């Protein structure tokens, strides 16, 4: 797949000109509106019920649209957003420590290593303040200070405290708030909810997204659903690596099938490694567990100064400990951005200073915090996270340091969208982690929840209105060739998966793919390793279609069939991810090419050749369309956190 062509450049034509602080207001004012009485005539499909999907579905239904919503879980509130722990960013400046909308904008562009759009990021910073008000009004129990104001804490890559939190359960509490709003509309009839249903294809008629083909995961029934617009809020593709912090059900099928129908896929190689995960304990594991980045507020990260030191951590005196992040980055210390903290952990472990089984771990130590604050205060801030760690490892983090190691966590790449969050397929909108729009080459901690809710509550409802108002929607016959072709394609693919009757399990293929991706496209990448993986992927894909075993039938609950379809998509997406990483001959954010690093081992960008978004068009030989980035306000420099 190293054969590709470079097509015409692509541009975001929807972002207004003028002062950056006025662009979102200008776009909203210029957007056409739909009469409230007319909204009832329009059907909008929303796929996904995480923070982005639930907030979008609830808001669009509140506006009056008839929303048809889908999730593969048994309840919308089981979406993977529930697992987010540490907090949500907003430029409220309650601490009076110098924060502002502009500083959040600046930190995000810099944290993304200057590979994001300024217009999108500034809008995200503006809208962030509204999100907190919305969530509080819904009853989200944010932590509060003694005086009653909402409390905040620090996250990586910034020097202010702008992260609002609810202990270590922020994602869960925010999702419950959005779910309540969604449930209200389900009860009122504004949302038609389809749980345990998976989107398997996009229907494109006359060049516009007009519906989806889905499968009921309990009965196996394949159904077609038509609408005037489709919204994808289906999360990222981190499970292409097999071991990740994502829920096992998280997958890329919706966005990948949309990509094959014409939606460009942007920056697939921009994947995030989270530095604070419980290390893997053996080949038996099917996923990894995240320890919130918020722990880096009070925990100190260190390794022994003696390589392969066999002593328990409490027997290693202070003079023989290397607090390497504090040593290397004195200004930010343990709160450097995720990509930098992850590479630093990998480097010390590769040099032989790692701890735990295989030397693949570093210590996250709370002894100083417990001495300074007292154990009750630490329990109040992090108690549920400590309990989770102890249940998984059988080690008490109040008495011994946690052991952590980096792991795949988030994907900054996704379907390409313009300022309106519309893909290259008109009528197909993509929100949250499923799009690429706001984070560049690295996402700052606590910004995923911010983006998902910004897109769903505030951005999409304004821009989708404009699309509906400017378009006409002739009735689409269920017998239309575009509809019939999409449904036939889904049925044929399911039948093909069931007919192979090979000898290998779906998981065995997924695990092999994950090892290949982690080894050659994980925390560091080389041209040689990427080419090696690109040679192997087509062979593995051919083996999959020749030898995978999917027991049972398609007319029943069949989780192996579900997994097989998703892994088949991962086997295709992985190839594009590797190609994107090979083409981008620079290091930036989470994309670290060993051939491109500074003398200090930091990422070395090439702004002259690669200051663009890679937008890939699907085909036997992919076509690369470049969206060149323009920086008027935050001029690219070598990132420094020292």
C-alpha positions as CSV (number, residue, x, y, z in Angstrom):
1,X,0.0,0.0,0.0
2,X,3.0,2.3,-0.3
3,X,1.6,3.2,-3.7
4,X,-0.4,6.4,-3.3
5,X,-1.0,9.6,-5.2
6,X,-1.2,13.2,-4.2
7,X,-4.4,14.8,-5.2
8,X,-5.7,18.4,-5.2
9,X,-5.3,20.3,-1.9
10,X,-8.3,20.5,0.3
11,X,-9.5,23.6,2.2
12,X,-11.9,24.4,5.0
13,X,-14.2,26.9,3.2
14,X,-16.6,27.3,6.1
15,X,-14.4,29.1,8.7
16,X,-15.1,32.8,8.5
17,X,-12.3,35.4,8.0
18,X,-11.8,38.3,10.3
19,X,-10.6,38.5,14.0
20,X,-10.4,35.0,15.4
21,X,-12.4,35.9,18.5
22,X,-15.4,36.9,16.3
23,X,-15.4,34.0,13.8
24,X,-17.8,31.7,15.7
25,X,-20.3,34.4,16.3
26,X,-20.0,35.4,12.6
27,X,-20.6,31.9,11.5
28,X,-23.6,31.4,13.8
29,X,-25.1,34.7,12.6
30,X,-24.5,33.8,9.0
31,X,-26.0,30.3,9.4
32,X,-29.6,29.9,8.1
33,X,-32.2,28.9,10.6
34,X,-35.0,26.3,10.3
35,X,-38.5,27.3,11.5
36,X,-39.4,25.3,14.7
37,X,-42.5,24.0,13.0
38,X,-40.5,22.8,10.1
39,X,-37.9,20.9,12.2
40,X,-40.5,18.3,13.0
41,X,-40.5,17.2,9.4
42,X,-36.8,16.3,9.4
43,X,-35.2,13.1,10.6
44,X,-31.6,13.2,11.8
45,X,-29.7,10.0,12.5
46,X,-27.2,10.1,15.3
47,X,-24.9,7.1,15.7
48,X,-23.3,6.8,19.2
49,X,-24.4,7.9,22.6
50,X,-21.2,9.0,24.4
51,X,-20.8,12.6,25.4
52,X,-20.8,13.8,21.8
53,X,-23.7,11.7,20.7
54,X,-25.9,12.0,23.7
55,X,-25.5,15.8,23.9
56,X,-26.1,16.1,20.1
57,X,-29.2,13.8,20.2
58,X,-30.7,15.6,23.2
59,X,-30.0,19.1,21.8
60,X,-31.3,18.4,18.3
61,X,-34.5,16.8,19.7
62,X,-35.0,19.8,22.0
63,X,-34.8,22.0,18.9
64,X,-37.6,19.9,17.4
65,X,-35.9,17.5,15.0
66,X,-37.0,13.9,15.0
67,X,-33.8,12.1,16.1
68,X,-33.2,8.4,15.3
69,X,-30.3,7.3,17.5
70,X,-28.2,4.1,17.7
71,X,-25.8,2.5,20.1
72,X,-24.4,-1.0,20.3
73,X,-24.5,-1.1,24.1
74,X,-27.6,-2.2,25.9
75,X,-28.1,1.4,27.3
76,X,-26.8,4.8,26.1
77,X,-25.3,5.4,29.5
78,X,-22.8,2.5,28.9
79,X,-20.9,4.4,26.2
80,X,-17.1,4.5,26.7
81,X,-17.2,8.2,27.8
82,X,-18.2,6.8,31.2
83,X,-14.6,5.7,31.7
84,X,-13.1,9.1,31.6
85,X,-11.8,10.0,35.0
86,X,-9.8,13.1,35.5
87,X,-11.8,16.1,34.4
88,X,-12.9,18.6,31.8
89,X,-11.1,21.8,30.8
90,X,-12.7,25.2,30.7
91,X,-11.4,28.7,30.7
92,X,-13.4,30.0,33.6
93,X,-10.4,31.3,35.5
94,X,-12.0,30.7,38.9
95,X,-8.5,30.4,40.4
96,X,-7.6,33.9,39.2
97,X,-4.2,32.4,38.1
98,X,-4.0,34.0,34.7
99,X,-6.2,31.7,32.6
100,X,-8.3,33.0,29.7
101,X,-9.9,31.8,26.5
102,X,-6.8,32.9,24.6
103,X,-4.5,30.9,27.0
104,X,-6.6,27.8,26.6
105,X,-6.4,28.3,22.8
106,X,-2.7,28.8,23.0
107,X,-2.0,25.8,25.2
108,X,-4.1,23.6,22.9
109,X,-2.4,24.6,19.7
110,X,1.1,24.3,21.3
111,X,0.2,21.0,23.0
112,X,-0.9,19.6,19.6
113,X,2.5,20.5,18.3
114,X,1.1,23.0,15.8
115,X,-0.8,20.6,13.7
116,X,-4.4,21.8,14.4
117,X,-6.6,24.5,12.9
118,X,-6.5,27.8,14.8
119,X,-10.2,28.6,14.1
120,X,-11.5,25.3,15.5
121,X,-9.3,25.5,18.6
122,X,-10.3,29.0,19.4
123,X,-14.0,28.1,19.1
124,X,-13.4,25.2,21.4
125,X,-11.9,27.4,24.0
126,X,-14.7,29.9,23.7
127,X,-17.4,27.3,24.1
128,X,-15.7,25.6,27.0
129,X,-17.1,28.1,29.5
130,X,-20.7,27.3,28.4
131,X,-20.2,23.6,28.9
132,X,-19.6,24.0,32.6
133,X,-22.7,26.1,33.0
134,X,-24.7,23.5,31.1
135,X,-23.4,20.6,33.2
136,X,-24.0,22.3,36.5
137,X,-27.6,23.1,35.4
138,X,-28.0,19.4,34.8
139,X,-26.8,18.5,38.3
140,X,-23.3,17.2,37.5
141,X,-21.7,17.0,41.0
142,X,-18.4,18.8,40.3
143,X,-16.0,19.1,43.2
144,X,-16.3,22.4,45.1
145,X,-14.0,24.5,47.3
146,X,-14.8,25.5,50.8
147,X,-16.4,28.8,49.6
148,X,-18.7,27.0,47.3
149,X,-17.1,27.7,43.9
150,X,-16.3,24.8,41.6
151,X,-12.9,23.4,42.3
152,X,-10.2,22.9,39.6
153,X,-6.9,21.1,39.3
154,X,-4.0,20.9,36.9
155,X,-3.5,18.7,33.9
156,X,-0.5,18.2,31.7
157,X,0.9,20.8,29.3
158,X,-0.4,23.9,31.2
159,X,0.6,26.1,34.1
160,X,-2.9,27.1,35.3
161,X,-5.6,25.1,37.0
162,X,-8.5,24.9,34.6
163,X,-9.7,21.3,34.9
164,X,-13.1,20.8,36.6
165,X,-13.7,17.4,38.1
166,X,-15.9,15.0,40.0
167,X,-13.4,13.0,42.0
168,X,-12.1,10.4,39.5
169,X,-15.5,9.9,37.9
170,X,-15.9,13.0,35.7
171,X,-16.8,11.2,32.5
172,X,-19.4,9.1,34.3
173,X,-21.0,12.1,35.9
174,X,-21.0,14.2,32.7
175,X,-22.4,11.3,30.7
176,X,-25.2,10.8,33.2
177,X,-26.1,14.5,32.8
178,X,-26.2,14.2,29.0
179,X,-28.1,10.9,29.3
180,X,-30.7,12.5,31.5
181,X,-31.3,15.1,28.8
182,X,-31.4,12.4,26.2
183,X,-33.8,10.2,28.2
184,X,-36.1,13.2,28.6
185,X,-36.4,13.4,24.8
186,X,-36.8,9.6,24.5
187,X,-39.7,9.8,26.8
188,X,-41.2,12.8,25.0
189,X,-40.9,11.1,21.6
190,X,-38.3,13.4,20.2
191,X,-35.6,10.6,20.1
192,X,-36.3,7.1,18.7
193,X,-33.6,5.0,20.5
194,X,-32.1,1.8,19.1
195,X,-29.8,0.1,21.6
196,X,-27.9,-3.1,20.8
197,X,-27.8,-1.9,17.2
198,X,-24.7,-1.4,15.1
199,X,-24.2,0.7,12.0
200,X,-22.6,-1.3,9.2
201,X,-22.8,1.0,6.2
202,X,-23.6,4.6,5.1
203,X,-26.3,5.2,2.5
204,X,-25.2,7.9,0.0
205,X,-27.7,9.0,-2.6
206,X,-27.1,11.8,-5.1
207,X,-23.8,12.5,-3.4
208,X,-25.4,13.1,0.1
209,X,-25.6,11.0,3.2
210,X,-29.2,9.9,3.5
211,X,-29.2,7.0,6.0
212,X,-27.5,3.9,7.4
213,X,-27.7,0.2,7.3
214,X,-27.7,-1.4,10.8
215,X,-27.8,-4.8,12.4
216,X,-29.8,-5.7,15.5
217,X,-27.1,-7.4,17.7
218,X,-29.7,-9.5,19.5
219,X,-31.8,-10.8,16.6
220,X,-29.4,-10.3,13.7
221,X,-31.9,-8.5,11.7
222,X,-30.4,-6.1,9.1
223,X,-32.5,-2.9,8.7
224,X,-32.3,0.3,6.7
225,X,-32.9,3.7,8.2
226,X,-33.3,6.9,6.1
227,X,-32.9,10.5,7.2
228,X,-32.0,14.0,6.0
229,X,-28.6,14.0,7.6
230,X,-26.4,11.5,9.5
231,X,-24.2,12.3,12.5
232,X,-21.4,10.0,13.5
233,X,-20.4,10.2,17.2
234,X,-18.7,6.8,17.4
235,X,-15.4,7.5,19.0
236,X,-11.9,6.7,18.0
237,X,-9.9,3.7,16.6
238,X,-7.4,3.0,19.4
239,X,-8.4,-0.6,19.5
240,X,-6.6,-1.2,16.2
241,X,-3.7,-1.8,18.7
242,X,-5.6,-4.5,20.5
243,X,-4.3,-3.5,23.9
244,X,-5.5,0.0,24.8
245,X,-7.4,1.8,27.5
246,X,-10.6,1.7,25.3
247,X,-13.6,-0.5,26.1
248,X,-13.4,-3.7,24.2
249,X,-16.5,-2.8,22.2
250,X,-15.0,0.5,20.9
251,X,-14.4,0.2,17.2
252,X,-13.9,2.0,14.0
253,X,-16.5,0.4,11.8
254,X,-18.9,3.4,11.4
255,X,-16.2,5.9,10.4
256,X,-14.3,3.3,8.3
257,X,-17.4,2.3,6.3
258,X,-18.2,6.0,5.8
259,X,-14.6,6.5,4.6
260,X,-15.2,3.8,2.0
261,X,-18.3,5.7,0.9
262,X,-16.4,8.9,0.2
263,X,-15.5,10.6,3.5
264,X,-11.9,11.6,3.7
265,X,-9.9,10.2,6.7
266,X,-7.5,12.7,8.3
267,X,-4.2,12.2,10.1
268,X,-4.7,8.5,11.0
269,X,-1.1,8.3,12.3
270,X,-1.8,10.8,15.1
271,X,-2.5,8.4,17.9
272,X,-2.1,9.2,21.6
273,X,-0.1,7.2,24.2
274,X,-1.3,7.9,27.8
275,X,1.6,7.8,30.3
276,X,-0.4,6.7,33.3
277,X,-1.7,3.2,32.7
278,X,-1.4,0.0,34.8
279,X,1.3,-2.1,33.1
280,X,0.3,-5.2,31.3
281,X,0.7,-8.3,33.3
282,X,0.8,-11.0,30.6
283,X,-0.4,-12.3,27.3
284,X,-3.8,-13.1,28.7
285,X,-4.9,-9.5,28.9
286,X,-7.4,-8.1,26.4
287,X,-7.3,-4.5,27.5
288,X,-5.4,-2.0,29.7
289,X,-6.6,0.1,32.6
290,X,-6.1,3.9,32.7
291,X,-5.0,5.7,35.9
292,X,-6.1,9.2,35.5
293,X,-3.7,12.0,34.5
294,X,-5.1,13.9,37.5
295,X,-2.9,11.7,39.7
296,X,0.1,13.6,38.3
297,X,-1.1,16.6,40.3
298,X,0.1,15.1,43.6
299,X,2.0,11.9,42.6
300,X,5.7,12.1,41.8
301,X,7.1,9.9,39.0
302,X,10.5,8.3,39.5
303,X,12.8,5.3,38.9
304,X,15.8,4.0,40.8
305,X,19.1,5.5,39.8
306,X,20.6,2.0,39.8
307,X,19.6,-0.1,36.7
308,X,17.4,-3.1,37.5
309,X,17.4,-2.3,41.2
310,X,15.8,-5.3,42.9
311,X,14.9,-3.4,46.2
312,X,11.3,-2.6,47.1
313,X,10.6,1.1,46.5
314,X,10.3,2.0,50.1
315,X,13.8,0.7,50.7
316,X,15.3,3.0,48.0
317,X,16.4,6.3,49.7
318,X,15.7,9.7,48.2
319,X,19.3,10.1,47.1
320,X,19.0,7.0,44.9
321,X,15.8,8.0,43.1
322,X,15.6,9.8,39.8
323,X,12.5,12.0,39.5
324,X,13.3,12.2,35.9
325,X,10.4,14.5,34.7
326,X,11.2,17.0,37.4
327,X,14.9,16.9,36.4
328,X,14.3,17.1,32.6
329,X,11.4,19.6,32.6
330,X,11.7,21.8,35.7
331,X,8.9,24.3,34.7
332,X,6.3,21.6,34.2
333,X,7.7,18.7,36.1
334,X,5.3,15.7,36.3
335,X,2.7,17.7,34.3
336,X,4.3,17.8,30.9
337,X,2.0,16.8,28.0
338,X,1.2,13.2,27.5
339,X,3.4,12.5,24.5
340,X,6.5,13.9,26.3
341,X,5.8,12.0,29.6
342,X,5.2,8.8,27.6
343,X,8.4,9.0,25.6
344,X,10.4,9.8,28.8
345,X,9.0,6.7,30.5
346,X,9.8,4.6,27.5
347,X,13.3,5.9,27.4
348,X,14.2,5.3,31.1
349,X,12.7,1.8,30.8
350,X,14.6,1.0,27.6
351,X,17.8,2.2,29.4
352,X,17.2,-0.5,32.1
353,X,15.8,1.7,34.9
354,X,12.2,0.4,34.7
355,X,10.5,-1.4,37.6
356,X,8.2,-4.3,37.9
357,X,7.9,-7.4,35.6
358,X,10.0,-7.0,32.6
359,X,11.2,-3.6,33.7
360,X,8.2,-2.0,31.9
361,X,7.0,0.4,34.6
362,X,7.9,3.5,36.5
363,X,6.7,4.6,40.0
364,X,3.9,7.1,40.7
365,X,4.5,7.9,44.3
366,X,2.0,9.6,46.7
367,X,4.2,9.5,49.9
368,X,4.9,13.2,49.8
369,X,1.3,14.1,49.1
370,X,0.1,11.9,52.0
371,X,2.6,13.5,54.3
372,X,1.8,17.0,53.2
373,X,-2.1,16.7,52.9
374,X,-2.9,13.7,55.1
375,X,-4.4,10.5,53.9
376,X,-8.1,11.7,54.2
377,X,-7.4,14.5,51.8
378,X,-5.8,12.2,49.3
379,X,-8.7,9.8,49.6
380,X,-11.2,12.6,49.0
381,X,-9.5,13.5,45.7
382,X,-8.4,10.1,44.4
383,X,-10.0,7.4,46.6
384,X,-11.9,5.6,43.8
385,X,-8.8,5.5,41.6
386,X,-6.7,4.1,44.4
387,X,-9.4,1.5,45.1
388,X,-9.5,0.5,41.4
389,X,-5.7,0.2,41.3
390,X,-5.6,-2.0,44.4
391,X,-8.4,-4.3,43.1
392,X,-6.4,-4.9,39.8
393,X,-2.9,-5.2,41.2
394,X,-3.4,-6.3,44.9
395,X,-1.1,-3.5,45.9
396,X,-2.1,-0.7,48.3
397,X,-1.0,2.7,46.7
398,X,-1.3,4.4,50.0
399,X,1.6,2.3,51.2
400,X,3.6,1.5,48.1
401,X,3.9,3.6,44.9
402,X,1.8,2.8,41.9
403,X,3.5,1.2,38.9
404,X,2.5,2.8,35.6
405,X,3.6,2.5,31.9
406,X,2.3,4.2,28.7
407,X,-0.5,2.7,26.6
408,X,-2.6,3.5,23.6
409,X,-5.5,5.8,24.8
410,X,-6.9,8.2,22.2
411,X,-6.8,9.0,18.5
412,X,-6.4,12.6,17.3
413,X,-7.0,11.4,13.7
414,X,-10.5,10.7,12.3
415,X,-12.8,11.7,9.5
416,X,-12.0,15.0,8.0
417,X,-14.5,17.7,8.7
418,X,-14.8,21.4,8.0
419,X,-15.5,24.2,10.4
420,X,-19.2,23.1,10.4
421,X,-18.2,19.6,11.4
422,X,-19.3,18.3,8.0
423,X,-17.3,15.6,6.2
424,X,-16.5,15.5,2.5
425,X,-19.8,13.7,2.1
426,X,-22.5,16.4,2.3
427,X,-25.0,15.7,5.0
428,X,-22.5,13.5,7.0
429,X,-21.5,15.3,10.2
430,X,-18.8,13.8,12.5
431,X,-18.4,14.9,16.1
432,X,-16.2,14.1,19.1
433,X,-13.3,11.7,18.8
434,X,-14.6,10.4,15.5
435,X,-13.4,13.5,13.7
436,X,-9.9,15.0,13.6
437,X,-10.6,18.6,14.1
438,X,-9.3,20.1,17.3
439,X,-6.2,18.4,18.8
440,X,-3.5,18.3,16.2
441,X,-0.8,15.7,16.8
442,X,-1.4,15.4,20.6
443,X,-4.4,16.0,22.8
444,X,-4.0,17.7,26.2
445,X,-5.5,15.9,29.1
446,X,-9.1,16.7,30.0
447,X,-9.8,18.1,26.5
448,X,-11.6,15.1,25.1
449,X,-14.7,15.6,27.3
450,X,-14.5,19.3,26.4
451,X,-14.5,18.7,22.6
452,X,-17.3,16.0,22.7
453,X,-19.7,18.3,24.6
454,X,-18.7,21.4,22.7
455,X,-19.5,19.6,19.4
456,X,-22.8,18.0,20.6
457,X,-24.3,20.8,22.7
458,X,-23.2,23.9,20.9
459,X,-21.5,23.6,17.5
460,X,-23.4,20.9,15.6
461,X,-26.9,22.2,16.4
462,X,-26.0,25.6,14.8
463,X,-24.2,24.2,11.7
464,X,-26.6,21.3,11.0
465,X,-29.5,23.9,11.0
466,X,-27.7,25.7,8.2
467,X,-27.3,22.5,6.1
468,X,-31.0,21.6,6.5
469,X,-32.1,25.1,5.7
470,X,-30.1,25.3,2.5
471,X,-31.0,21.9,1.2
472,X,-34.1,20.1,-0.2
473,X,-34.8,16.5,0.6
474,X,-36.8,14.6,-1.9
475,X,-38.3,11.4,-0.5
476,X,-35.9,8.5,-0.9
477,X,-37.5,5.2,-1.9
478,X,-36.3,2.2,0.1
479,X,-35.9,0.5,-3.3
480,X,-33.6,3.2,-4.5
481,X,-30.4,1.6,-6.0
482,X,-28.2,3.4,-3.4
483,X,-30.2,1.9,-0.6
484,X,-30.4,-1.6,-2.0
485,X,-26.7,-1.6,-2.8
486,X,-25.7,-0.6,0.7
487,X,-28.0,-3.2,2.3
488,X,-26.8,-5.9,-0.1
489,X,-23.2,-5.1,0.6
490,X,-23.8,-5.5,4.4
491,X,-25.6,-8.8,3.9
492,X,-22.9,-10.2,1.6
493,X,-20.1,-9.2,4.0
494,X,-21.8,-10.9,7.0
495,X,-22.4,-14.0,4.9
496,X,-18.8,-14.1,3.8
497,X,-17.5,-13.9,7.4
498,X,-19.7,-16.8,8.4
499,X,-18.8,-18.9,5.4
500,X,-15.0,-19.0,6.0
501,X,-15.2,-21.6,8.8
502,X,-11.4,-21.5,9.3
503,X,-9.3,-22.6,12.3
504,X,-8.2,-19.3,13.9
505,X,-10.2,-17.2,16.3
506,X,-11.0,-13.5,15.6
507,X,-9.1,-12.5,18.8
508,X,-5.9,-14.3,17.5
509,X,-5.9,-12.1,14.4
510,X,-6.7,-9.0,16.4
511,X,-3.9,-9.7,18.9
512,X,-1.4,-10.3,16.1
513,X,-2.4,-7.1,14.4
514,X,-2.1,-5.2,17.7
515,X,1.5,-6.6,18.4
516,X,2.5,-5.5,14.9
517,X,1.1,-2.0,15.3
518,X,2.5,-1.5,18.8
519,X,6.0,-2.7,17.7
520,X,6.2,-0.7,14.5
521,X,3.8,2.2,15.0
522,X,3.5,2.7,18.7
523,X,5.5,5.2,20.8
524,X,8.2,5.4,18.2
525,X,8.3,4.7,14.5
526,X,11.0,4.2,11.9
527,X,10.8,3.9,8.1
528,X,12.1,0.4,8.2
529,X,9.6,-0.7,10.8
530,X,6.7,0.9,9.1
531,X,7.6,-0.8,5.8
532,X,7.9,-4.1,7.5
533,X,4.4,-3.7,9.0
534,X,3.0,-2.6,5.6
535,X,4.4,-5.7,4.0
536,X,2.9,-7.9,6.7
537,X,-0.6,-6.4,6.9
538,X,-1.9,-7.5,3.5
539,X,-0.7,-11.1,4.3
540,X,-2.5,-11.0,7.6
541,X,-5.6,-9.7,6.0
542,X,-5.5,-12.5,3.4
543,X,-5.0,-15.1,6.2
544,X,-8.0,-13.6,8.0
545,X,-10.4,-14.0,5.1
546,X,-9.0,-17.5,4.5
547,X,-8.8,-18.9,8.0
548,X,-11.0,-17.0,10.5
549,X,-13.6,-19.0,12.3
550,X,-16.9,-17.4,13.2
551,X,-19.2,-19.9,14.9
552,X,-23.0,-19.7,14.9
553,X,-25.2,-17.8,12.5
554,X,-26.1,-14.3,11.7
555,X,-29.7,-14.6,12.8
556,X,-28.9,-14.5,16.6
557,X,-26.8,-12.9,19.2
558,X,-23.3,-13.6,17.9
559,X,-20.5,-11.6,19.5
560,X,-17.9,-13.4,17.4
561,X,-19.6,-12.1,14.3
562,X,-19.6,-8.6,15.7
563,X,-15.9,-8.8,16.5
564,X,-15.1,-10.3,13.1
565,X,-16.6,-7.4,11.2
566,X,-14.8,-4.9,13.4
567,X,-11.4,-6.6,13.1
568,X,-11.8,-6.8,9.3
569,X,-12.1,-3.1,9.3
570,X,-9.1,-2.6,11.6
571,X,-7.1,-4.7,9.2
572,X,-7.8,-2.2,6.5
573,X,-7.5,0.9,8.6
574,X,-4.2,-0.2,10.0
575,X,-2.7,-0.1,6.6
576,X,-3.7,3.5,6.0
577,X,-2.4,4.4,9.5
578,X,1.0,3.0,8.7
579,X,1.1,4.7,5.3
580,X,0.3,8.0,6.8
581,X,3.0,7.5,9.4
582,X,5.5,6.6,6.6
583,X,4.6,9.6,4.5
584,X,4.9,12.1,7.4
585,X,8.7,12.2,7.6
586,X,8.8,14.3,10.7
587,X,8.2,14.0,14.4
588,X,5.3,15.9,16.0
589,X,3.3,15.2,19.1
590,X,2.4,11.5,19.4
591,X,3.9,10.7,16.0
592,X,7.6,10.2,16.8
593,X,9.8,9.1,13.9
594,X,13.2,8.1,15.3
595,X,14.9,9.6,12.2
596,X,13.6,13.0,13.2
597,X,14.5,14.1,16.7
598,X,16.6,16.8,18.3
599,X,19.9,16.2,20.1
600,X,17.9,16.1,23.4
601,X,15.6,13.3,22.0
602,X,12.6,15.6,21.5
603,X,10.2,15.6,18.5
604,X,11.6,17.6,15.5
605,X,8.9,19.0,13.2
606,X,9.4,19.9,9.6
607,X,7.1,22.9,9.2
608,X,8.3,23.6,5.6
609,X,7.1,20.3,4.3
610,X,4.5,18.9,6.7
611,X,2.5,21.8,8.1
612,X,-0.7,20.3,6.8
613,X,-3.6,18.0,7.6
614,X,-3.3,14.6,5.7
615,X,-6.8,14.0,4.3
616,X,-6.9,10.5,2.6
617,X,-9.4,9.6,-0.1
618,X,-10.3,5.9,-0.2
619,X,-9.2,3.8,-3.2
620,X,-7.1,0.8,-4.2
621,X,-4.3,3.4,-4.2
622,X,-5.2,6.0,-1.6
623,X,-5.1,9.7,-2.7
624,X,-3.5,12.2,-0.3
625,X,-5.2,15.6,-0.2
626,X,-3.3,18.2,1.9
627,X,-5.0,20.9,3.9
628,X,-2.3,23.5,4.5
629,X,-2.3,25.1,8.0
630,X,-2.0,28.8,8.5
631,X,-0.9,30.2,11.9
632,X,-1.8,33.8,12.5
633,X,-1.8,33.9,16.3
634,X,0.3,31.0,17.7
635,X,3.4,30.9,15.6
636,X,5.1,27.4,15.4
637,X,8.2,27.1,17.5
638,X,10.1,24.2,19.0
639,X,8.0,23.1,22.0
640,X,9.7,23.6,25.3
641,X,8.4,22.6,28.7
642,X,11.7,23.1,30.6
